[in-house]
Amino acid sequence: MSGSPVSSAHETALHRFRNPDPWHAPAAYWFWHRLPDKDTIRAQVRQMHDAGIRSFQVQARLSYPIEGYLDDDYLAACRTAVETAAELGMIVGIYDDYNWQTGHAAGRAVTGHDELRERHLFWVRIPAGASDGSLSGIRSATENLGPAALDWHYEGGVVAWADWRVEYALVVEGEPGTAAERPELVDRLDGADDGCHVRLVEPVPDGAEAIVFVSARCATSRLVNPVDPVAVDRFIEAGYQPFADALGDFFGSTVAYMFFDQPHAVYYDWAQRTGDLRSAMPFHESLAVSIRERWGGRTPQVLAAVLDGADPERLSLRAQFYEHFSGYAMETFLGRLRAWSHAHGLRQSGHEVLGHVGGWALDTAFANWDLRVNFGLDHFGVDGYRDLTAVDAQDALVQLSPVFGDSVARHHGRGGTMVEQYFVTPPEGGTPWSGHWGLSLQELRTTAINHHLQGMRQMIFHGFYQTHGHGDDHESLRNPRFDFPPGINFEPWFADHHPRFALESARLSEFLEPVSPQSDVAVLYPLRTVWTAGQLGEQASALGEWARAFTESRVGFHLVDERDLDAATVEEGAVCFGDRRYRALVLPAVTTLRSAASLRRLRHLAESGVRVLASGATPTVYQEGPQTAAEDWADLAPAVEVFDAVPEEAVLRGLAARRGRTEPTLRVPAGSAVRWRGGPDTADGFRFACFTESEGTVELLLPDGPWHIEEWEATDGTVRTLDTAGSPVVLRLEQNALRLLRVYGDAEPACGPVDATEDSGAAAGRGTPEWSAPEALASGWLLEVAEDAYEEAGTRRDIAVTCGWERQGLPEFAGTADYVRHIELDTPVPLELTLPAVAGAVTVSMNGTRVGRRAWAPYRVTIPADALRPGRNELRVQVAPSAANRYYAGTGLRTEPEPCGLLAPPLLSHALRTPDSGASPGGSGSGPRTSPITEG
């Protein structure tokens, strides 16, 4: 039986789970601040590998000399890094630019090619009766990032404009704004480095307005024009080809993919800017030609509609324009990047600007930029140019990014996403952009698990630092210490504790890889509404409210694209997009659809038993065809469940399929904090991952059986069978517990032999020790700091355990330190040590023998009897806190020190009865107690 194909597949799955590959293990951006020598490179690659980081991208940051980027020494250093990675079986992605924002190659692409620098389209409005107008006060979005960023984007740190041109001169009359092109109306254009002045040959007629579209080249920008095909080719030549020349023999093996990051021109605003479009638009003559070819004589009307108008006809033209612009921009820029990557045997990855990063609403971030001029906010379209989906995520929050990334990947027949994780928001009272040196491993682990449950395959941590900067200043970005901290490897807990987290994350990712998630709701991404209303419209908050509500109600959902409707089918009351099935479709304040065909498809879905729901504003605009959307919606509305806002949880839960009678599924009782992801796998079984930050329960619902349940342990790779006789099966999770279940029918054993079996007696609690009432170890503690510590070296002093050491005379110390206490025992018996409150990760030793490590609650360690002796025993609790108090001390970036060390007296219990089985009490001493499983 063990040699059968089914058993072999299961054994392969278990092998992958126990030995996750680099595609599922955590990755990192490796921040280079200066040219590293070979010894540093090899040591840091080994440090990443040993910490469980099995993939990296080298990223030259602002502190790296810009003139040295991609020179021979830089590329030689990259080669040493790749060679070392190859020896260790790691994967390398090539981060494709200096610092971030793909499209400049540290200025190499435009050096000697001024004509290729970014060019933008502005507009000057001249009212009736006037004959001239000005454009001034141009402001670069880079200014928000400070002087260091200006020096990066602009030669000399100064924004200057040149080569002003008149592109279109329109006269717009009456309502609804009839536009005519009048190039002869412009007498002269006087351009300067900070603006321009337009003079007409005659005043604008009464009842009309002139709109003169002018373009200018940013003469000091290091960025190429992203809509100029020649400029993009030059960027590839300057920024991509050097990597091929230096590393090409590793392409397709160790070097696996290229990675772009927020490719866009800078966003510009100006004093006189009015209209729906809130930023200047990247522009080139080839784009102008494509616009003429698309609209011909209607071009003036289309351009006027981009700026003004709220009637369906002009909104329709606006949507048409952004569809054209985004398609042109993606093919011109991303299409060329992908073609080069594929020609060189590499996959393409990367992510665009995401307005929803760090939250749920589409306008959570970058609200001052009009992101429609960055690929039209068409995230489904952008993903068509990737082989590996990637998004970014901000701060330790459950947010939209991972599920959006997973959604666009599934749209293209893939699944799972890379998530670039960074931290920006400081704690209350902290200075913006000062980052998060106070990151704990518990916080990072919680963030990673939550992302995995939303569709993340791999976390890319931002970042792993070459150096920890300097204490001479605390300038954001320029000082490496405050360039999106923390540098994870300079956190005191990193070396000893990160490996366990990394392996758990990798195994969780491998466990979920073959799962088709039980997601019953499709939420329509309102792309065309974004095009007509902008990213700040009602749809931005409405989509976020639905997504947050589904997540909090434990109702699985994906975002879908309107283009999915074209090939949708209906089966048994579910809409099917390929192999994805949804019982409900939500329209979040959707006002614009492609055409009447979309509403006809919605009508077909509703009539076929698919629940169609809508909230807020409803369709009034078609991008194409007669403008009958309002009337068509009125006809459809009786078949749609329309809400003013997101309905209550009971309604949302009612959208989920009643699977318990047809296939295994999980159900979270009301009030339980458990989150989960799961569904059928590729081996005729079902997999479920569940997690909670606090205690909670979840119910496993099983159809008529028989069914077999296995629990796969992510911390050590073991598998045990769970014995149960009925449904529902109630699983209890303690704080921060992650439980992985595989359920399969009465076929073959899932994975050959298992490591342990939990019978009903074990489930009831037999096989675990009984403990005495805990004794508080409230006094008698010493704090010891190692002789080689960066500060407070050799310190040995009394310490209280009711508050952290930052409140006991050590406000600036953030290294590891040992709490030491002696315990008298008559007879050695197993002990259980519980640390109720800790700021940091801990290593517990007894009499010089390490007995357990914890980096997240519950901080509970079983001390086996063989580590003890009669009489005096030395208990040592080493605490590795965050680095916050080391790096923020004296900067003014924090209002007070952050907690470090033990914050409450440890509790000690003695075993009253040892397990009959002879197993170590409470398991290996390296994890939380096994939570019971009982029949409901």
N, C-alpha and C positions, 0 to 999 in steps of 0.2 A: 504493500500500500504506500510506503514512504516514497517509492519511485514513481508514483502516478503523476500526471501533469498537474492535477489540482494541488496535491501535496507539495510538489516541487515549487509551484507558484507561491504557495504560502510560506515555504521555507525561504524563498528569495525575498519575499516581503519582510519577513522577520530579520533577515540578514541586513537588509537596507535600513530597517528601523534601528538595529543595534549599531550599525556602522554607517551613519549618514554621510552622504557625499558633500563636496564643497558647494554644490548648488543650493543646499538646504541649510547648511551651517551659517552662522552669522558672518557678515563681511564688514569691511571698513573702508572708509576713505582714509588714506594714509597722508596726512598733512606734512608736506616738506616745507621747511622754513629757510633752509640753506642747503647747499650741495652736501649730501652725506658722503662719508667715506665708505669703503667696502665693508669694514668691520661693523660700522653702525647699521648699514643696510642688512647685513646677514643677521646681526643680533636682533634687529627689530622684526624682521620677517619671522625668525624663529620665535620671538616673543608672541607675535600674533598667532602663529600655529599652535604653540603650547597653550594659549588661552582659549583655543577652540574657534578662532577666527581663521577660516580656511580660504578666504578670498579677499582681495583688496584691489583698490584703484589708487595709484599715486596721484596726489593732487598738490601742485605747487601753489602755495597760498600767497597772500599779498606781501608777506615778509620775505618771500623768496625773491631775489633780484630779478626783475622782469626781463632784463637784457640777457639773463642766463638761461631763460626757458627755451628748451629744445636745442641748445647748443650741444657740441660734441660731448662735453663732460656730463651734461644732464642726461643725455641719451645713454651714455655708458653706465651711469648710475642706475637708470631704469633697467638696463640689461642685467646688471648684477642682481637687482631685485627679482627679475623674472627667472633668472637662472636658479636663484635660491628657492623661489617658489616651486620651480619644477622639481628640484631635489626632494621637496617635502610633499609633493602631490597636491599642491594648491592650485587655484585658478586665479588668473589675473584679468581684470577688465581694464581697458585703457580709458581713463578720464580724458576727454578730448580737448581740454583747454586749460588755460592758466586761471587760477582762482576759481571762478565759475562763470556762467553765462557763455555758452558756446557761441563762437563766431568771431574771434579776434586773433587767436594764437599769440597772445601777448603783444599784439600790434604787428607781428611779422607779416600778416596777410596784406596789410595796407601800406607797409613801408615801400616807398617807390611807386605806389599805385594809389595816389590820392583820389582818383576817380572812382575807386571801389569803396570808399568810406560810406557809412550809412547816409542815406538821403531820405528826407521826410517831406510829406505833403501837409502844408498848412493852408489856412484860408483867412482871407480878409473880407470882412463885410463892410459895404459902403451903402449907407441909407439913401433914400430918395432925396434929391436936391443936392447931395454932396458929390464931389468929384475926386476925392482922395481918401485913403485909409492907411492905417499903420498896423504893424505887427511888432510887438515888443515884449520884454519881460519873459523871454523863453526860459523855462525852468526844466532842468533835467531831473528825472526821478532819482538819479544817482546821488544827488545832493543829500537825500535822506540818509545815506549810508556814511556820510562824513568825508573829510579831506582825503583819507587813505583811498577810498573808493573813487573819488574824482581823479586822483593821480593814476589810478589803474585804468579807468575808462578813457581818459583824455590826456593827450600829450601836454605836459605842463600843468595838468590839473585844471585846465580852463576850457570851457565850452565856447567854441567860436564857429560861426557859420559863413559859408561862402557859396559862390556859384548859384545865386538865386535865379529862378526861372518862373515865368508864367506858364502854368500847365493848362488851366481852363479859366475862362472868364464867362460867368453866367449872369443873366438878368432874369430874376424871378419875379413874376407878377401875380397879384391876386391870390385868391384861395380857390382850389387847393394847391397853389404854388406852381403855375406853369413856368417851366424853365426853358430858356433859349440860350444857345452859346453865341457869345459876342466877342471874339478875340480882338476885333478891331477897336473895341472900346478902351483898351488899355493903352495909354500914351507912353508910360515909362515905369520901370520898376527899379527902385534904388535900394540895393541890398547893403547890409552892414554885417559885422560879425555878431551882432546881438539882435537883429531884426531886419525889417524892410519897410519901405513906404511905396504904396501903389498910387499912381496918378492916372486918372481917366481923361479921355479927350473931351468929355462933356459930362455935365451932372447926370446923375441917375434920374430917370423919369419919375414923375409922381406915381405913387401907388406901387412902386417897384423897389427892388433891392438888388444890388450887384454883389455877387460872391466871386471873388477872384482867388482861385486855388493856385498857390505858389509852392514850389519845392526848393529846398536848399540842401546842400551837402554839409555835414558837420566836419569842418576842416581839421579838427583836432581829435576826432573820435578814433579809437583803435579798432572799432567794430566795423565789420564789412556790412554792406547793404544786403540784408537777407533776402530781398526779392530781385536781386540782380544775379542772373545765372553765372556770369563771368566772375563776380565777386565771390560767390559760393565756391566755384571751382578753385579760385585762388586760395580761399581759406583751407580747402582740402589739401591743396598742394603744400601750403605752408604749415598746416597744423596736423594733418593726418599722415602724409607721406613720410615725414621723418621717422615716425614710429615703425612704418613698414621697412624702411631702410635699416633701422637698428635692431628690430625685433622680429622681422618677418619669418625667420625660421622657427619661431615659437607660435606663429599665428595658427589658429585652428586646434591647438593643443592646450598648452599652459595659458597662452593669451587667447581668450575665448570670445571676447566681445568688445565693441566700442560703446561708449556711454556719453550721450550728450546731456547737458544740464541747462535747463531754461534758455533755450536758444531764442533770442529775440533782440531786436534793436532796442535802444533805450526809449523809454516813454517820455514824451515832452508835452508840456502844457505852456500856455502863454496868456498874457494879461487880457487880451481881447477875445479869447476863445469862447464861443457860445455854440450851442447846438447839441444834438444827441451824442455825437462822437466826442469823447472827452480827452483824446490824445491825438497828437500828430500821427500820421500813418506812413509806414515805410513805403517808398515809392521808387519806381524805375521806369524807364521808357518801355521796357518789354511788358511790364504790367499795364502801362497805358495802352499799348497796342492790343493786349488781350481784352481790355475793357471795351475798346472800340469794336473789336471783332465780335464781342458778345452782344453789345447793345446798339451799335451803330448810331443812328440819329437820336435814339432815346438816351444816350449817354448823359446829356445835361440833366434830364429829369431824374435819372438814377443818382447822380452825384448830389443833387439838391435833396433828394429823399434820404440820403445817408445822414444829412445834418438835421433836417426839419420834417415835421409832419407826423400826425397821429391818426390819420385816416387810413383805412385798409389799403387803398391803392398805393400810397407812398410807403407804408410799412411793408407791403409786399415787395416793392422795389428794393427796400433796405435789406430785407432778408436775402433777396437774390444777389445783391452785391456782396454780402458777407460770405455767402456760399461760394461765390466765384473767387473772392479774395483769398479765403482760407484754403481752397483747393489749389490755387496758384501758388500760394506761399509754401504749403506743405510739399508740393511736388518740386518746387524750385530748391528748397533748402533740405528738407528731410529726405526727399527722394534721392538727391545726390549723395548725401551721407550714407544712406542705406546701400546704394549701388556700389560705392567704394568699399564698404565693409564686406558685402557679399562677394565682390570680386577678389577680395583678399582672404576669403575663408573665415570671416568673422561674423558673428551675430550682431545685430543692432539693438541697443537698448538706450535708456535715458528717459528723462521726463521733461515736460513743458512746465510753464508757469501754471500753478493750480490756485484759483481763487478761493477754493474751499479748504486749503491746507490749514490745519490747526483747529478745525471746527466742523460744523455740519452744513451751514449755509454756503451757497455758491459765492457769496461776497464776504466771506470771513476775512480774507486777506487781500492785500493789494487793491483796496477799494479806491485809491486815488488814481489808479491806472485803468485805462480802458483796454481790457484784455482781448477784446474782439480783434485788435490789430495784431494779435499773436496767434496765428492759425485759427482765428475765429472762435476760440474756446471749443473747438470741435475735438474733444478728447477721444471719441471713438475713431475719428478720422486719423488723428495723430498716431494712434496705436496700430493702424494699418501699416505704418512705416517702421514698426519695431518687430523684432523676433522675441524679445524678452520685455514684458511690460514692467514699467517702473513708475513709482510715484514718490512724493516726499510727504513726510508727516512731521508736525511740529508739536513739541512738548509731550508730556506724559498724559495724553488724553485719548479716550475713545473718540474717533473722528471718522469723517467720511472717506478719507483718502484710500485706505486699504480696500474697502468694499467697492469703491469706484474703480480702482485699478483692476481688481479681480473681475469686475463686470465688463470692462472694455476688453480684457484678455479673453473672456468667454465669448464675447461677441465675435472674436476672431479665431475661435476654435481652440483656444489655449485655456489656461486657468492658472490662478495664482499670480502674485506680483512681488517684485522687489519693493521694499519700502526704505527709502533714505530717511533715517531718523535723526532729527536735530533738536536742539533745545535753545529757545530764545527768551521766553518769558521768565523773568526773575520772580522770587517770592514777593509777597506784599512788602512794599517799602524799598525794594531793590531797584537799581537803576536799569532802565531799558537797555537791551543789547549787551548786558553784562553776562548773560548765559547762566549756566546751571552747574557750577562746580560742586554744588550740594547734592548731586545725583547719587541716590543709593541704588544698590543692586536690586533691592526689592522693587523699587520704582521702575527700573529698567526692565526687569523680568515681567512685571505686571503689564507694562506697555507692550512688550513683545508678544506675550500670550494673547492679549486682546487683539493685536494686529493679526496674529495667526488665525484667530477665530473669525476674522473678517476677510480673510483671503490672502494674507501675506505668505509668501513662500520663504523669503529671505530678508532679514534686516541688514541694511547697510548703515553702520554707525558712523556718524558725522561728528568727530572723527578720532582717529588714532594719531597722536601727535609725535612728530620727530623730536621736538623740544617742548618744554613747558614755559617758554617765553622768558620774560624778565620782569623785575620789580621796579624798573626805572620809571615807568608810566603805566597807565591803564587805558591807553587809547584803543578803542574798539577796532578790530580787524588788523591794524598794523602791528600791534603787539600780539604775538601768537597766543599769549595767555588768555586773551579776550577775543579770540576769533572763533565765535560759536562754541564756547566751552560747554562741557568738559572735554579735554583730551582723555579718553577713557583709560588709557594705559598709565596716566598719572594719578588716577584715583587709588588711594591706598588699598582698597579691597580687590583691585583688578587681578593681580598675579595669582593669589591663592583661591579666589572665589569665582572669578568669571568663567573658568573652564566648566564648572558644573552647570552654570546657567546656559552656556553656549551649547553644551551637549544636549541639554533638555530641549532647548529651542530647536535644534537640528532634528532631534527625534520627533518632536511634535510636528514639525514640517513634513518629515517623511511619512509620518502616520497619516496625515491629512491629504497627502499628495494624490492618492487614487480616489478620493471621495468626490462624488457628485453631490453637492450640498442640498439638503432639503430646504430649498427656498421657494416659497409659494407665491411670492408677490413680485411683480415687475413694476418698477417706478420709471416712468418715461422721463428721460433727460430732456428738458425743454429747450433744446438747442435753438430752434427757430424763434422761440420767444426771447431767448437771450439776444439773438441777432436784432430783433425789432425793439426790444425794451431795454437792452443793456444788461450788464451783469448785476446791477443794483436793483433790479425790478422785483416785483412781488414774488415771481417764480423762484428767486434766489433763496428767500427765507422759507417759502412753502416747501421746496424740495428738502431743505435742511430739517424742517419740522417733521415731515413724514419719515425721513431717514432716522432721525433720532428716536422718534416714537416707536418705529418698528424694532430698532435695536433694543430699546429699553423694555419693550413688550416681548422680547425673545421670538420675534417673527422674522424668519429669514427672507431676505429680499435681494434683488439685484437691480441695478440701473440698466435700462435698455434704451436703444436708439430708435428713433422713428423709422429709420431704414430697416430695422428688424421686422416691422409690420409687413413689408413687401412680400416676404416669403413665409409669413406665419401660417400655421395650420392650427386646427382645433381638434383635440381628442378628449372625449369624456369630460367636457367642461373645463379643459385647461388649454391655454394658448401655448403653442410649442414653437420655439425658435431653435431649429435644429434639435439637439438633444436636451434643451432646457425647457422645462414645463412650469407654467405659472397659472394659478387659479384666479388671480386678480391682477388688474392693471390699474395703476394710479396715475392720474394727470395732475401734477402740482402747479396750479395757477398757469396752465398752458393756454396761451392766447393765440399762438401762431402755429399752424401746421403746414406741411408741404403742399397739400392739395385736398380737394374733396375726396379723393381716393382714401386718404387716411381716415376720415370720418366714416366712410363706408366700411372700412375694415373694422373700426371700433364698433360699428353697429352689428357687424357679423359676429364679432366676439361676444357682445352682450346677448345677442339672440341665441348664441350657442352655449350659453351657460357660464361664460367667463364673467366674473364680477368686474365691472368697470367703475372706478371711483374717481371723483374730482373734487378739488377744493379751490376756493378763491376764484379768481378770474377765469373765464371760460373762453373757448376759441371764438375769435372775431375776424381772423386774418388767414388767408391762404397765401402761401408764397407764390404759388402758380395757379392760374386759372381765374374764373369769375369769382368775385368777392361775395360769396354766399355763405361764409362760415357761420355767421351769427344765426341765420335762418336754419342752416343744416343742423347746428347744435341744438337749437330749440326743438327740432323734430326728434333728435336722438335723446335729449335730456331725460325723458321718462324712463329710459332703460338704463340710466346711469345713476349711481348713488352720489349725490352732490352734497358737499359739506361746506360750511363757511370756513372751518378750520379742521385740523386733524381730529378725527373722532376719538372717543375714549378707548381705553385698552381692550375692553371686551369686544368692540367692533373689530379692532385690529387682529386680535387672536382668532376671531371667527373667520378670518381669511385663510388661516392655515388649514391644510388638508387634515382630515381625520384619519391619520395613517395607522393608528394602533391596531386596527383590524386587518390591515393588508400588509404592512411591513413594520419592522421595528422603528421606533422613534423615541425622542425624549420629550418630556413635558415638564416645564418649570412651574411649580405651584406658586400661587399668588404670594408675594412677599419674599420669595426666595431670590437671592442675589446671584444665582448661578447663571453663567453664560455658556453657550455651547455651539458647536458646529459639528455636523455629521450628515451621514447619508450612505447610500450604497457605494461599495468600493468596486474594484474591477475584478474581484475574485469571488463573486456570488456571496459576499458577506456585507456587513454594515459596520461602519466605524463612527464612533462618537467621542469627541473631546469636550470635557466640561471643566469649568474653572470658576472659582469665586474668590473675591478679595476678603470676604467675611464668611462666616459659616452659612451653609445653605443646603438645600436638598434638591434633587432632581429625580424624576420618575422615568424609568425605562419601560416603555409600553411594548408588549410583545403580542403578535397574533398567536393563534393556536399553533402549538409547537410540534415536535420539541425544538428548543433553541439552546444553543450553547453560548456562554458568555466568557470571554477572556478579558483580563485587565493587563494592558501593556504598560509597564512602568518606565517612564521617560528618564528617570534619574539613573537607573542602573541597567536598563534593557531587559529586565526579567519579565516573564509572562506567567500568569497564574490563572487557573480556571476558577470561576465563581459558580457555586452550586445554588440554584434556585429552582423553585417548582411552579412558579406562577407569575402573573402579571397584574398590576405593575410591580416592578422591582424598584424599591426606593433606595437611592444612593445618598448617603450623607457625606458632605464635604466639609472639612474644617477649613480654617482660614488659610488662604493662598494655596489650597489644594488643586492640583491638576490631575484629572483622572481620564484615562484613555481606555475605551471599551471596544472590543470587536465582538460582534454578534453574528452567528452563522447558524444555518439550519442543520438538520440531521444528516450531514454528509460526512466528509472526512475531517480528521483533526485539523484545526486551522494551521498549525505550525509545527507538526510533529510533536515531540515531547515538550511538555511545559515545565516550568521551573518549580511551581508549587501549586497546590490545590487548596482553596479555601472552602471548607465544608460548612454546614449549618452551625456546627459548634463554634468554629472560628468566627463565623459571622455574628454569633451571639456574644462573643467576647472571650471565650475560652482560648487558651494558648497565649494569652497576654498576662503580664503580672498584675497583681493588685498592689497599689501604692499606698503608703501612709499619707496622712495629712501633711501638706507641705510645710516646711520650716523656712521662715524668712531669714536669709543670711544678710542681715542688715548692717552688720559692723565687722570690724576686723580686717578690712581690705587695704591692701597697698597697691599703688599704681607704679609700674616699672616701665621705663622707656629704654630701648636698646641703646647700647653704646655707640652704634653707628647711625643713629637717627639724625635727620637733617636739622633737628632742633630739639632742645630739652634732652640731649643725649645723656644717658646714664642716670636720669631722674629716678628717684625711689622715694615715695612719699605716701603718707596716709591719704586715703580718698574716700569720700562718701559715695554711696550708690543710690542716692535719692535724686540726683540731678547730674548732668553731664560735667565733664572736666572743664568745659569752657566757662562754667560759672564757679570754678574753684581755682582760679589763678592761672589758667592755661587758655586764654581766649584765642590765641593765635596758633595753637598747636593742632595739627591735623594729620599726624602720623599714626602708625599702629602703636598700641600700648597694651600692657598686660595688667589685668586686675588679678591680684594674687591673694589667696586666703588659705588657711589651713583648716582641715576637718579631722576631728577625732572619731575613730570607729573602733568598736569592740570586735566586731566580726564583719568581714567584708561581705556585703550583699549588694546586688545591683541598685544603683541610684538613678533617679531622674532629676536632671537639672533643668529648670525652666527660667528663662529670662523674660520677665513680663514686658519690659520696654528697653529697647536698644536703639541707639543711633549709630549704625554701622553693621558690618559683618563680623562674625565671631568665629574663633577657633578655640575649642575647649580641650584642655589637656589635664590629665590627672597623673601626678607623680612622673611627669615627663613624657607620658604616652598620650598622643592625640586620640581623643575619643569621639570627636564630632566637629563638623563645621556647619554653620548656618549663616545665610545671607538674607533671609526673609523670615517673617513670622510664620508659624510659631517657632520661637527660639527655644527648642526643647531637645535635650540630648540625653540619651540613656548611657550611663557609665557602667560597663560590665564589671562583675565582681573581680575578674582577674586583673583589672587595672588598679585595684585597691589593695590595701594591706591593713592589718590591725594597727591601731594607734594613729600616729600623725600622718595625714595625707595632704599633699599640696594640690590645690585646685587653682588652675590658671585659665583665665578667660581673656584671650587676646581679642581686642576690638580694633577693627580697621574701619575708620569713619570715612566720610566724604572728605575731599580736599578743600572744601569751601573756606574754612578759617585760615588755611595757609595762603590761599591766593587772593582772597578779598581783604585780608588784614591791611589796614592803613590806606585803602583805596577810596573809601567813602561809597563804594558800590553796594554795601549792605548796611542796614541800620544797626545790626547787632550780630554777634557770632551765632553760628548755627550749632545745634546740639551735637555733642560727641560723647560716645561711651555708653555706660550703663545708666539708665534713667530711673530705675526702680530696683529694689532689693531682689536678688535672685532667690528662687524658691527651690528647696531640695526635698525630695521624697525618697523613702526607702522601700524596697520591694518587700511586701509581706508574704507573697506567694510567688514562686517562680513558675514559668510555664511547664506544663507536663511534657511538651515536645522537646524540651531542651534547647529550643532556639533562643537566640539572644533576645532579652526583653525589648519589646518595642521595635524589633527589626535590627538593622545594621547600625543604628545610631547615627545615620546620615540623612534621615528624612523624617517627615511627620508620621504620626501613627497611621496605620492603615484604617481608613474609615470603614465602618461596617456596611454591609449590603444585606438588606432584609426584604422579605416578601411583603408587599403592601396588602 
